[in-house]
Amino acid sequence: MSTPTGSTPPDPRRNLLLGALPEDEYRRLQPALEPVEVDVRQQLYERGKPIEHLWFPVDAVLSLLATVEGEAAVEVATVGYEGMGGLPAFLGTAESPHDTFGQIAGTAVRLPTGELRRFLSGDGALHDVLHRYTLATMIQLSQNVACNRLHTTEERCARWLLQTRDRVGADEFSLTQEFLAQMLGVRRGTVSLTAGVLQQAGVIRYTRGRITVLDADALHEAACDCYGIVQSEYRRVAAAPEV
C-alpha cells in the first residue's frame, strides 16, 4: 500500500525507539530502514514462522494474537509508535511465537532481521534502547493482567481508546468492534454496550467502525490508572539513561 498522493508521510523518528537513537547512529541505520504502509488485517508475522523483519510503527498499530487449538484467538499485546514488532528476534528467537496483524492502518518502517543483528554487533545505543523497551513490554503485559482482573470494562475501554489515540496521533481513527473486543477480552455485544455508555456521555462518537474522541479529558477521567503507568514506562524508553 503506497502513501496517498499529495500526503506527507510521518517522520519515522516519531517511533520512540528510533527517536531515542543519537542522530549519528540513526543516520547509519537509516539506509536499512524501509518505509511501508500497513493495512488493516495485513499479516506481518505467522506463529512458528521465521521473523524476517522488525517493524517499527510510526502511526500504525499492530495486534499480537495467541492461538489455542479449538479456541478463538486472543490478543495478548498491541504495538504502536512506542515500540517494535518482532521483539523475540532481538532476544535471540528465530521464529515468531504469535500471529501479528495490522490493527490500525498507517505507516511503519521495517528493518531486515539480519541488519538488526549486524547493527547490534557494533557499539551503539540501539542495544540499550531495545533492552529498555523489553522491560517496558514486560511491565505492560503484567499491568494488562492486573487491569483485566481488577478494572471494569468501561475503564479498560477508555484506557485502550486513549492509548490508540496516542498511537495514531489523531482524535479520529478506525477501530472495528472485533478488534476492540479482542483488546478488551470481551464479546462484541459488550463492546457495543460499553462504547454506547461513552457515546451517550458525549465522550466519544462511534459510527461504522470509526471512533472520534470528543472529550479527551473526560476519556482520561474514565480510564483506569493503568494508562498512566504504562505510558510512563514507555517515556522511560525514549529518555536517555542516567549516567
C-alpha positions in Angstrom: 0.0 0.0 0.0 1.6 3.3 -1.0 1.3 6.7 0.6 -1.7 8.7 -0.8 -0.6 11.2 -3.5 0.0 14.6 -2.1 0.3 13.5 1.6 3.4 13.8 3.6 4.5 10.6 5.3 5.1 10.9 9.0 8.7 11.2 10.3 10.0 7.7 11.1 11.5 9.1 14.3 8.0 9.6 15.7 8.6 5.9 16.6 10.0 6.3 20.1 12.7 3.7 19.7 14.1 5.3 16.6 13.7 8.7 18.1 15.7 7.7 21.1 18.8 7.0 19.0 21.6 9.6 18.7 21.5 11.4 15.4 24.7 9.8 14.0 23.5 6.3 14.9 20.1 6.9 13.3 21.8 8.1 10.1 23.9 4.9 10.0 20.8 2.8 10.5 18.5 4.8 8.1 19.7 3.2 4.8 18.4 -0.2 6.0 15.0 1.1 7.1 12.2 0.7 4.6 9.1 2.9 4.9 5.9 0.8 4.3 2.2 1.2 4.7 0.4 -1.3 6.9 -3.1 -2.4 6.1 -5.8 -3.5 8.5 -5.6 -7.3 8.9 -2.3 -7.5 7.0 -0.4 -10.4 8.5 3.2 -9.4 9.4 4.2 -12.5 11.4 2.9 -16.0 11.4 3.2 -18.2 14.5 6.1 -20.7 14.1 7.5 -18.9 11.0 10.8 -17.0 10.8 10.9 -13.4 11.8 12.4 -11.8 8.7 11.8 -8.1 9.5 11.5 -5.9 12.6 8.5 -3.5 12.3 8.7 0.0 13.8 5.2 1.5 13.7 5.0 5.2 13.2 1.3 5.8 13.3 0.1 2.2 12.6 -0.9 -0.2 15.3 -0.1 -3.9 15.4 -2.0 -6.7 17.1 -0.3 -9.8 18.6 -2.6 -12.8 18.9 -2.1 -16.0 20.8 -4.0 -19.1 19.4 -5.2 -22.1 21.4 -6.3 -25.1 19.3 -10.0 -25.2 19.1 -10.5 -21.8 20.6 -10.7 -18.2 19.3 -7.5 -16.2 19.0 -6.9 -13.9 21.9 -5.0 -10.6 21.7 -2.0 -10.6 24.1 -0.5 -7.2 23.2 -0.6 -4.3 20.8 2.3 -2.3 19.5 2.3 1.3 18.3 4.7 4.1 17.9 6.2 3.4 21.3 7.7 0.1 20.2 8.6 -2.6 17.7 7.1 -5.7 16.2 9.5 -8.8 16.3 11.0 -8.3 19.7 11.7 -12.1 20.1 14.3 -11.7 17.3 16.2 -9.2 19.5 16.0 -11.8 22.3 17.5 -14.5 20.2 14.4 -16.3 18.9 14.3 -17.1 15.2 10.5 -17.8 15.0 7.5 -15.7 15.9 5.5 -17.1 18.9 2.4 -15.1 17.8 0.4 -14.2 14.8 0.7 -10.5 14.2 -1.6 -8.3 12.1 -2.2 -4.7 11.3 -4.9 -3.5 13.6 -5.0 0.2 12.5 -3.7 1.1 9.1 -0.8 3.5 8.9 2.9 3.9 8.3 5.8 1.8 9.7 9.4 1.2 8.8 10.8 -2.2 8.7 14.3 -3.5 9.2 15.7 -6.9 8.0 16.5 -9.1 11.0 20.0 -9.7 9.6 20.6 -6.0 9.5 19.5 -5.6 13.1 22.0 -8.3 14.2 24.8 -6.7 12.2 24.0 -3.3 13.7 23.8 -4.7 17.2 27.3 -6.3 16.8 28.8 -2.8 16.9 28.9 -0.3 19.7 25.8 1.8 19.8 22.7 3.0 21.7 20.2 0.7 19.9 21.1 -2.3 22.2 20.3 -0.3 25.3 17.1 1.2 23.8 15.8 -2.3 23.0 16.7 -3.6 26.4 14.7 -0.7 28.0 11.8 -1.5 25.6 11.9 -5.2 26.6 11.5 -4.2 30.2 8.6 -1.8 29.4 6.9 -4.5 27.4 7.1 -6.9 30.4 5.6 -4.2 32.6 2.9 -3.6 30.1 2.0 -7.3 29.9 1.9 -7.7 33.7 -0.1 -4.5 34.0 -2.6 -5.9 31.5 -3.1 -9.0 33.6 -3.9 -6.8 36.7 -6.1 -4.5 34.7 -8.2 -7.3 33.2 -8.7 -8.7 36.7 -9.4 -5.6 38.7 -10.9 -2.9 36.4 -14.3 -2.5 34.8 -14.9 -2.9 31.1 -15.6 0.8 30.8 -12.3 1.7 32.5 -10.4 -0.6 30.3 -12.1 0.5 27.1 -11.3 4.2 27.9 -7.7 3.2 28.6 -7.4 1.4 25.2 -9.0 4.3 23.3 -6.7 6.8 24.9 -3.7 4.6 24.0 -4.9 4.2 20.5 -5.4 8.0 20.2 -1.8 8.5 21.2 -0.5 5.9 18.8 -2.3 7.3 15.7 -1.7 10.9 16.7 -5.3 11.9 15.9 -8.7 12.2 17.6 -10.4 10.1 14.9 -9.4 6.6 13.8 -10.8 3.3 12.5 -11.2 0.5 15.1 -13.6 -2.3 14.4 -15.7 -3.9 17.2 -13.9 -7.2 16.5 -10.5 -5.7 17.3 -11.8 -3.7 20.3 -13.4 -6.9 21.7 -10.1 -8.7 21.3 -8.3 -5.8 23.1 -10.7 -6.0 26.0 -11.2 -9.8 26.0 -15.0 -9.5 25.9 -17.8 -10.3 23.4 -18.7 -7.8 20.7 -22.1 -7.2 22.3 -20.3 -6.0 25.4 -18.2 -3.6 23.3 -21.4 -2.1 21.8 -22.8 -1.5 25.3 -19.6 -0.1 26.7 -19.0 2.2 23.7 -22.6 3.3 23.9 -22.1 4.4 27.5 -19.1 6.6 26.5 -21.0 7.9 23.5 -24.1 8.8 25.5 -21.9 10.7 27.9 -20.5 12.8 25.0 -17.0 11.4 25.4 -16.7 9.6 22.0 -18.6 9.1 18.8 -18.6 5.6 17.4 -20.1 5.2 13.9 -19.4 2.3 11.4 -16.1 1.3 12.9 -14.8 4.9 13.2 -14.2 6.4 16.6 -13.9 10.1 17.3 -12.7 11.3 20.7 -14.9 14.3 21.5 -13.6 15.0 25.1 -10.1 13.7 25.8 -10.1 15.0 29.4 -13.3 13.1 30.1 -11.9 10.0 28.5 -8.8 10.3 30.6 -11.0 10.5 33.8 -12.9 7.4 32.7 -9.8 5.4 32.2 -8.1 3.3 34.9 -4.7 4.2 36.3 -3.0 1.6 34.1 -3.0 4.1 31.2 -0.6 6.5 33.1 1.5 3.6 34.5 2.2 2.1 31.1 2.7 5.5 29.4 5.3 6.5 32.0 7.3 3.3 31.3 7.4 4.0 27.5 8.6 7.5 28.3 11.5 6.0 30.1 12.4 4.0 27.0 12.6 7.2 25.0 14.6 9.1 27.6 18.4 8.9 27.8 19.6 6.6 30.6 21.0 8.3 33.7 24.8 8.2 34.0 
